[in-house]
Amino acid sequence: MTVVPSSAAPAATAPARTVETSRSSAAPVPSRIAVHFDLAKGQLPENVALGADGTAYVTFAAARQVAAVTPSGGTRILATLPAPADGGVNTPVLAFALTTGIVRMADGTIYFLYASGDAASTGLYRLRPGRAPHRIAALPADGLPNGLAFDAGTKRFYLTDSVLGTISTVPLEGGRADVWSSAPELAAAGFLGANGIKVRGDAIWATNLDHGTLLRIPLRHGRPGPVRVAATGLVGIDDFAFVGAGDQQVIATLNGPNTVVSIDAAGRSRTLMSAADGLQNPTSVAVRGRTVYVLSAAYSTGIDPNLALATLPLR
């Protein structure tokens, strides 16, 4: 989640082992707006998980909802979480309750995060097909749970907290959330810190919005190894996805700049999509084959939250 203020957070001083990032422009990939969402209903798409048939399962932040968006563009609301008693004004930094990270399992079960500023409702939720959502892990009400990823090998979730600057873990069956890393590279610098998160190979990858960085944290027998800054200079970086089976290419959304970039193994980035393609505060991205799904929440543009589809060039 990134509602980027007009005074964008400055890039942080690069720590040791930082890979210098060079930025270059490229011809935009072919793209189109596939679905326009309803701003008045709070349909600000925050995160996405793909089904095998191309259905996009999304969280609508301001509506506190989970929805399914079919390849034909139909939108079906799967769950709506109740607002906290205070309406969400005590949600840290953002002052509104919102659904954030999402993961979908092969059996159709969906897991998602809810940040409400309320100890009774902030947490990780399970949504089985045809059932009501159920909280399986409480999370700190003074934080902002944001990105969510699942490690199939250890059957554990990893999630970022953008306010507390942490990555925590929760078992698949639910229970207590344990802080896995509170490395300084995850901390906020005035707005929001740790944001998107993925499990890839033997590492946890995460972004830091305020610092404009992509981070790699090795998994050492379940414990975090030293943080490596894989790329810098990514102002307003939110979510990201890997292309292919390895970790040599990353596609990332830059929220405030209204761009989507490709990041190579050396940390170099190039622009793939921009506001000219209809992007309005892009929040999350998913890749299926050569098709890139990009969600725009229009948090600050306030015009057109949407889902854009783009086609990656043949390599």
N, C-alpha and C positions, 0 to 999 in steps of 0.2 A: 504494500500500500504506500503510495507516495502522493500526498497532496503538497506539491512543491510551492513554497512561498515565493513571493516576488524577489526576495533577497535570497537567492540560492546559496546553499551552504558552500563555503570555500573548500577546495580540495585540501585534504590533510597532508602534512609532511610525510613523505614516503618513508616507510620503515626499511630496515635492512632487507636485502634480497628482493627488493621491488623490481619488477620487469618494466622498463620504460615502455610506454604506449605511444605509438604514432598513429595519427588519425588521418584517414584519407577518404575522399568521396569516391563513389562508384555509381555506375548507371543503376537506377532503382530496379528492383526485381519486379516482374509483372504482378500487379495486385489489384484487388477490388474490395469495396465494402460489401460484405455478404449480408449483414444484419444490422439494423439500426435499433437501439434500445430506447426505452422510455425514460427520459431524464426525470420527468415529473413524478414517476413512480419509484424513484430511487434506484433504477436499474443501472447502477454504475459498476460495470464488470471489473472485479478485482483480481480474481485468479481463475485458472482453468486447468481441467484434466480431461483428456480425450478418451472416448470409448473406441472400441475396435471398428465400429461402423462410421466413425467420423463425427459422432455426436460430441459436442463440447459441453462439459459439465462445469458451470461457472458459479461463482459467488457474486451476488449483487450486493455491494457493500452497504449502501445507505438504506436499502430495503430490508436488510438482514435476512437475505434469502439465498437458497441454493436452487439452481435452475438447470434444465437440460435444453440445449439449443441444437436442433436437428440439422442435418446437412441441407435440408430444404429451407431452413430459416425459421421454423416454428420454435416457439419458446414455451416450455412447460415449467411452472413453479413446482418444485419438489418439497420444499419446506420453507417456512417463515418462522424465525425465532422471535419470541416476544421481546419488546423493548424493556429495559430495566425501569424501575419505578421512577427514576429521575430523568427518564427520557434519553439517557446516554451522555448527558452533559459532563459527567465525571470521567468519561473515557480519556485517558491521558493523551495530551497533545492535540488530538483531533476533536474532542468534545462531541462526538456522536458515536453511537454503537454501530458496529459493522462486522459482517462476516468477511473472512480473509482467505487464508490458505486452504487448498482442497486437494485431496487424493482420492482416486477411485480404484477399487480393487476389481479383479476379473469377474467376481460374482455379482458385481453391481453395487456392492456396499460402498458408501461414500463417507469419508472422514473430512471434517472441516473445522476451522477455528472461528471462534467468536470472541471479539474484544468489546466489552461493554462498560468497563470501569466498575463493575459490580461483582463482588466475590461469589455471589450465588449463581452467576451465569457465565462469567468469563471462563473459557476452556476449550478443550478438544471434544468434538462431538462425533458420534457415529449415526449414520442414516442408512438403515437397511431398506431395500426396495419395498414400498408399500407400508412402511412403518413411520412412526414419528421420530424425530431426532432425539438422541439421548446423550447427555454429557458423560464421557468416560474418564475425563481427567480435568480437575480444576487447575486453573493457571492464575498467576498473580494479577489481581485487579488493578494494581498500580503499574502494570506493564501493558504492552500492546503486542500480543501474539500475532504474527504476520505470515511468514512463509512456512510451508509444511511439506515434508518429504518422508518417504517410507523406505526403510532398508529391509528388503525381503530376506536377506541372509540371516539377520539377527532378529527379525520380526519386531522392529522398533521404529517409532516415528522420531524424526528430528524436526524441531521447529525453532524459528527465530523469534526473538522479542526485540522490536525496533526501539523501544524506550529503555528497557533494562540492558540492552546490549549483550544478549546471551543467546546461546543455542541450548535447548533442553531436549531430553528424550522422554518418551512415554512408551511402555510396552503396547503391543498390538491389542491385548485384551483390556487395556486401560489401567488406571491406578495412579500412583504418584508420579508427578513430573519431576525429573532430576536435572539440574543444570549440568550440562556436559562441557560447555566452554563459556568462559566470560573473558576471553582474550581481549586486550585493548583494541585490537583491530575491528572488533564487532561494535564498539561503543558509538553512540551518537555524538555529533558535534554541533548541537544546537537545534536539531529537528528530529530526524529518524536515522538510526544506525542500521544494524543487521536487518536484512529484508528478504530477498529471495533465497531459496535453499534447494539443493539437489544432492542426492547420493550418487556417486559415480566412481566405479572401481573401488579402490581402497581409501576413499577420501570423502569428506563432506565439503561441498562447495557452497559458498554464500556470497551475497553482495552486501555492500554497505553504501546506503544512499548518500549520506552526508559526506563520506570520504571519496565517493566515486570509484569504488574498487570492486574487483572480483577476487575472492579469496579461496584458497585451497587449504583444507586442514586434514592431514593424514589421519586415518583410523589405525591406531596402534593397540591391537587387542581390545578394542572397544573404547580406548581412551584417546583424547586428541593429541596429535603431534604438533610440532611447531607450525604456526600459520605462515603460509607463503602468499604474498600478494601477486596474483597471476596477471592482473592488468590494472592500470590506473587511468585517471583522466576521464572517467566515464560519468560525467555530470548527470545526476538524477537517475542513476541506474536502479532499476526495480527488480523485475523478475528476469529469468533466463532459461534457456533450454539448450541441450546438446544436440548436435547434428551427427547422425550415424551412431555407431556402437562405441566409439572411443571418446576421448575428451579433447580432441584436437581442434574442434570448432564449436564455438558457442554463439547463439543468437540471443541478444539481450535488448530489453526495452529501456529507453531513457525517457523518463516521464516528463519532466519539465521541457526538455528540448524537442519533444514530439518526434522522436526518431527511434528506429530499430537499427541495431548495428550487428555486424558479425565480428567476432573476436577470434584470432588464430592462436596457436599454441605459444607464440612468442609474445602475446599480449597486445598485438597490433589490432586496431579496429578500423572498420570501414562502414559507411552508411549504406543500408539496404533500403530503408523506407523513411519517409519524412512526413511533415504536415501536408505536403502536396498530395500524398496518398490517402489523406483523410484521417491521419492519426491525430488524436486529441488526448494527450496525457496517457500514452500507452502504459499499461500496468503489468501485463503478463503475456507470455508467449509459449506456444507449444508447437512441436514439429512432428509431422506424420509423413514419412517418406520425403518428398520434395515440397510438401505443402506446409506453409507456416501460418499458424493461427495467431493473430495479434488482437488483444482486447484493449480498447481505449475507454477509460472511465470518464473523461471530460471533467475531472475534478475542478480544475481552474478555468478551462475554456468555457464550461457550462453550456455547450451547444449540442454536441452529438456523440453520446456514448455509442460505441459500435464494435463489431467484430469484423476485422479485415482478414482476407486470405491472400497470401502471396506464394509465388512459386520460385523455389531456389533454382539457380542455374545449374546445369550439369557440370560436374567437376572433371 
